[in-house]
């Protein structure tokens, strides 16, 4: 489950769960500051839209290495375990196993 690329539907669901934290997640995903500023400057979209746009840019940029594992690690680093569980349909034990692999 962790080594696959997240679907656009999952990114949409995730964007709802990181409305307030999306910039922190972006930094955890090593998104460059100019990209974050560009997404923020787009006043036509709300925070959820900005979160989705950032996630989409990350997926596009990192291609095959843009995995559920990478996203879950970023979410865990920002104390968003429940969001990871809900979006990716995981169990607590799945995330515990992921943490042990670090």
Buried (B, 14 or more C-beta within 10 A) or exposed (E): EBEEBBEEEBBBBBBBBBEEBBBBBBBBBEBEEEBBEEBBEEEEEEBBBBBBBBBBBBBEBBEEEBBBBBBBBBBBEBEBBEBBBBBBEBEEEBBEEBEEEE
